């Protein structure tokens, strides 16, 4: 059975050298954080990157709480994200608290309050409209003979070190027009288990379009080219990867910063008389607040890494 801690707020009077004058007794509290509970700051320790949308979203699943109360960090994946992320959770004592943190593109932004738990993440609306990249290539010569045209498709979404995939396109002498060859190429690309998993092909007259299945940043490597025309004489023009520019989803991830919650509401930061990081004196900063527990935090000068204990000696 765990017994409650001693309440230092009662029975504090002690005698002085002056008769009839008693004063409060002070206590020295030792707050210890194990190294394993003080891992490095993280941009996604609380929640992995989440896609922003055209409407606000309330996220309540997939959340991991910090081991001990810490401040919250948010991070975006592209420049221009400016919305406010609202964090709801509890402080060291379990009281519900909230904090709004404004995103700043790809720059990580730290909140100031120490959260013991995070129960909800309200995401802002997107700043950019996600768009699937689309490229176009024109067939410039139909088939003059039956054979197999080997195309090389290149794209960042294609797995492998080179991000390339060879696709065979069977043609006959009936495919003697550019439109007929374009139809055969689009069908072969869609039927390929690798290319078809990441892109959608379509044919319109002599043109073949290749569209990414999910919005992503513009891929400068996207390409379709003839690797081997066999005896068919099929040719393609240069692939235009800019028919529609790719725009990725705006994303926000949530983690924790370098500040650790203190289990006391302090009238002055000087009440923390000794700060240790890895058993050595630390010159980190204590932020105090006499009324709101979540505002009392310690930001060590040392860099949390999961290898160093943190110890605070506090006059209470």
LINLIN-V865462 format. One line per field, one symbol per residue. phi: phi as a letter, one per 40 degrees, with the letter a starting at -180 (. if undefined). psi: psi as a letter, one per 40 degrees, with the letter a starting at -180 (. if undefined). burial: # if it has 9 or more other ideal C-beta (glycine too) atoms within 8 Angstrom, else .. Layout:
phi = ???
psi = ???
burial = ???
//
This chain:
phi = .ccccccccbgccbcbcbcgbbbcccbbcbbbbcdccbccdacbccacdbccbcbcbbbbbgcbcccbdaccbbabbbcgcbcccbbbabcdcgccbbabbccafcccbbcbccbcbbbabccccccbccbccbbbbbcbacccacibcbbbbbacccchccfbacbcbcbbccccbccccccccccccccccccccbbbbabafccbbbbccbcaddcccdabaccacfbcgcbbcccccbdbccbcccbbbbabcccbcbcbcbcacccccabbbggbdbccbbbbacbbdcccbbbccccdagbbcbbbbbcb
psi = hhiiihheeifehiiaehhehiiihiihihhhhideegiiiieeddhihhhiaeiiihheiehhiidihiiihiiieiieheihhhhhaiadeehhiihhhhigbehhhhieihhdihdihhiiiidihhhhihiiihhehaheiiahhhihhhidehiidefihhhhhhiieefeiddddddddddddddhdddddeihiihhbeihihhieihiihheehihihdhebedehiiihhheedhhhhihhihihaiaeihihfihhdidedgehhhhfeihhfihhhihedhdeehihgidihheeehihhhhhh.
burial = ...........................##.#.#.#..##.#######..#.#....#.#...#.##.###########..#.#.########....#.#.###.#...########.#.#########.##########..####.#########.##....#########...#..#############.#.###.##.#.#...#######.##.##..#####..##.#####..#.#..#.#################.###..#.##..####...#.#.####...########.#.#.#.#########
//
